Amino acid sequence: MPISASSSAASLLRGALSSYTRTRFFPSSLRNLNPSLVNRSHRSVASAAVRSFHCSPSRWSHRLDCRSPLSLRAQIRAFHPIIERFQRKFSSMAGEHPFKSVLTSLPKPGGGEFGKFYSLPALNDPRIDKLPYSIRILLESAVRNCDNFQVKKEDVEKIIDWENTSPKQVEIPFKPARVLLQDFTGVPAVVDLACMRDAMNKLGNDSKKINPLVKVDLVIDHSVQVDVTRSENAVQANMELEFQRNKERFSFLKWGSNAFHNMLVVPPGSGIVHQVNLEYLGRVVFNTDGVLYPDSVVGTDSHTTMIDGLGVAGWGVGGIEAEAAMLGQPMSMVLPGVVGFKLSGKLRNGVTATDLVLTATQILRKHGVVGKFVEFYGGGMSELSLADRATIANMSPEYGATMGFFPVDHVTLQYLKLTGRSDETVAMIESYLRANKMFVDYNEPQQDRVYSSYLELNLAEVEPCISGPKRPHDRVPLKEMKSDWKSCLNNKVGFKGFAVPEEAHGKVANFSFQGQPAELRHGSVVIAAITSCTNTSNPSVMLGAGLVAKKASELGLQVKPWIKTSLAPGSGVVTKYLLQSGLQEYLNKQGFHIVGYGCTTCIGNSGELDESVASAISENDIIAAAVLSGNRNFEGRVHALTRANYLASPPLVVAYALAGTVDIDFDKEPIGTGKDGKSIFFKDIWPSTREVAEAVQSSVLPDMFRSTYQAITKGNPTWNQLSVPSSTLYSWDPNSTYIHEPPYFKNMTMEPPGAHGVKDAYCLLNFGDSITTDHISPAGSIHKDSPAAKFLLERGVECKDFNSYGSRRGNDEVMARGTFANIRLVNKLLNGEVGPKTVHVPTGEKLYVFDAAMRYKNAGHDTIVLAGAEYGSGSSRDWAAKGPMLLGVKAVIAKSFERIHRSNLVGMGIIPLCFKSGEDADTLGLTGRERYTIDLPSKISDIRPGQDVTVTTDNGKSFTCTVRFDTEVELAYFNNGGILPYVIRNLIKQ
């Protein structure tokens, strides 16, 4: 932006430079600058400004020599960008918003106004009417936050011209309205913020600059272990154990809620983060200081997308990226394509929302939606409740999309009223969204919107199904389950195979359970869990599960006592309507007692199996099964002893628990024998759609939501009794095994380290396809023989107090040892052996991954990781990037990356590279025993997003890869050694 030769520019320049003086970058004599000198060309202005400084012989802090006429032109060129920067900045501060002309009043129906808003219709651009609703939210954010510095007018134009720009992979900035955390990711986020404050303090700067600038909601929900089940007192017993294990973590989070402004912490025992977000935290429309704007959120859990069902744009990001967003940094993102998914028809009788989401997941996965938004529309929308929509939106990570978005319509407004939002709030939401063309009214003619590609599903075609045994998108129709299971037993080891010899298919493991004879076979269910945000927010499937339990109880069926059954509601509201309906009584009879409020089995918090059951599985090599109403079933995630894990609706979880096996054809085989000696079939216990709807109508009431969330803000007695210090800097305890100061900013200076390649690196691990974040950084139990266990034992922590990896994410020393610690890890360097070990190439020794990495690191050797497709899929886990960085990994070369994980790698300074299409380690003849050199320029200015680089090995091989720095901002992160040092250096410069 050129500097204007006007009196206003003179005033602006003087004000800007005067302000800059106070930051100690220029001498105080700058105040002597004569404004009249500005009424010339910008070169004359700068020259006159320099002459008027009365400079001392010393140089400026910007290293410009005030006295040297020989370098004056160079000094002017250096000075000009500073003036430009402050012209942009101060024009914004002075209220000169580039889009102030579209700031419009929103009147209330009865007089007065709701507030003001930046009107998209006032832009008078016909292209906006064709934009997908999800893109309009990005547009509004860009218009509102435009300052021609962080967000420019050019960015607004890119979004308006989405139809033409999105195929070109253009970059835009995005500022979300808020950030959502859960405790597994919240603890390391607060650790990093506390650590950044320390770094600022050590660099002689104001540590309080490290403070969230956007609303931060943190829900403690991932700490519930299913230890006590089948008990009326399970909730209290598990909560007491939860506080015993996690008191230090909880105290730290409570300290953070006091030390940092703008941060709300929802105490443990309140519910699952995404259900609390849906029922309570989601604003849909914000009103901040009289300005209305759409709610939008990024969260450190990939299932943040659940809020998309409410018409709130939300998705998962890396914890590192979320921390930068908290600190006011705009998120740099590629303007996404949008897949239009048209829904028509109506679900058949007895088909659940879970069946629908598993079907949609398979369709979208096949279509390919990674890095894209999916927007749902069509006549079938009116047949889906808000909870059904949230179920579909929740599983966006499983089908690979950034978002699965449902625009706000009348169904949304009805849900807002049901969940206790006030009439005035709902009226404001509707008025704003209608006025800004963000509301869908299916009673009015619909203008065609443009999408990048189109899909369609007739809801009547959806059939009952489950997914597994190892991936969420491996859908199996219920009628084909028995034959599919037989195939899995026979198939070679893989996503759909266990390689069990034919003669061993009928193996029976007999054992004694609490004095009674019991038996297990391949496919026997040992865990049945109604859990996870995906389903516990949906009254139709939760009450459906209760109806199955009721019918089964009345017919005399009973779940086997050795099956570990559990029910973990996503909020207290679920308990209220299950009690209101009278169905909790029957769930209890079948062993589905409420065990706590939080994320349990789906995250790996299954607790231990009974010792007799565990021994029967281990000693007889039984392929035991878990059936859960979750969204993740990757190997080793649910439980170490359940190699087959199936995702199913809550009523199907109860049905499979009753059957006791997944090796069953529900159409032909009985589930069991009733009290009258007759065979009971699936159809005898399955409720009709009408029965479920009647239960929902009579049992789910607005007062339940109001009373639950009024109480949630008050905390609970145990939480309220936690005593925490009032200091703004955290006092690190070097002996703590939960909270530890990480070394991210050790020896940090104001000078960025710069770009770098990799020379003669060893391969730490050589992977195939679909390595998930659970493989890289497991969240479940800590194995007794692992490096993390050894570390804890050496510090006096007993095995019973290990807790989970997820609960210890605030301690980098534990988490580094837990990196690549998944017991189901398949590393090609081990020639087929499964487990958390690798080969130390120089010696040929087989070591735990951590031990091998430390040996490389101590010898001064860099390491890389080779991988196949979809590297880093699964949960958005920042430790899956932090851990490898601490192990000394400098680069990952893969066929493809999951979106969030690639971003996290960049955020931690690790280079992500992709093999060229049609190539991978195998086709190139790479064994992983070579040494690798990555020829990356040493100057960041010589690197561009997506450029090709050459990789060579010590045995003469050479191949080309694409560097997956996707934006200029990501290059800046890499230049600084990661996103957090980048943020600190920028804050200090302000």
Buried (B, 14 or more C-beta within 10 A) or exposed (E): EEBBBEEEBBBBBBBBBBEBBEEEBBBEBBEEBEBEBBEBEBBBBBBBBBBBBEBEEEEBEEEBBBEEEEEBEEBBEBBBEBBBBBBBBBBBEEEEBBBEEBBBEBEEEEEEEBBBBBBBEBBEBEBBBBBBBBBBBBBBBBBBBBBBBBBBBEBBEBBBBBBEBBEEBBBBBBBBBBBBBBBBBBBBBBBBBBBBBBBBBEBEBEBBBBBBEBBBBBBBBBBBBBBBBBBEEBBEBBBBBBBEBBEBBBBBBBBBBBBBEEBEBBBBBBBBBBBBBBBBBBBBBBBEEEEBBBBBBBBBBBBBBBBBBBBBBBBBBBBBBBBBBBBBBBBBBBBBBBBBBBBBBBBBEBBBBBBBBBBBBBBBBEBEBBBBBBBBBBEBBEBBBBBBBBBBBBBBBBBBBBBBBBBBBBBBBEBBBBBBBEEEBBBBBBBBBBBBBBBBEBEEEEEEBBBBBEBEBEBBEBBBBBBBBBBBBBBBBBBBBBEBBBEBBBBEEBBBBBEBEEEEBEBEBEBEBEEEEBBBBBBBBBBBBBBBBBBBBBBBBBBBBBBBBBBBBEBBBBBBBBBBBBBBBBBBBBBBBBEBBEBBBBBBBBBBBBBBBBBBBBBBBBBBBBEBBBBBBEEBEBBBBBBBBBBBBBBBBBBBBBBBBBBBBBBBBBBBBBBBBBBBBBEEBBBBEBEEEEEBBBEBBBBEBEBBBBBBEEBBBEEBBBBBBEEBEEBBEBBEEBEBEEEBBBEBEEEBBBBBBBEBBEEBEEEBBEBBBBEEBBBBBBBBBBBBBBBBBBBBBBBEEBBBBBBBEEEEBEEEEBBBBBBBBBBBBBBBBBBBBBBBBBBBBBEEEBBBBBBBBEEEEBBBBBBBBBBBBEEEBBBBBBBBBBBBBBBBBBBBBBBBBBBBBBBBBBBBBBBBBBBBBBBBBBBBBBBBEEBBBEEBEBBBBBBBBBEBBEEBEEBEBEEEBEBBBEEEEEBEBBBBBBBEBBBBBBBBBBBBBBBBBBBBEE
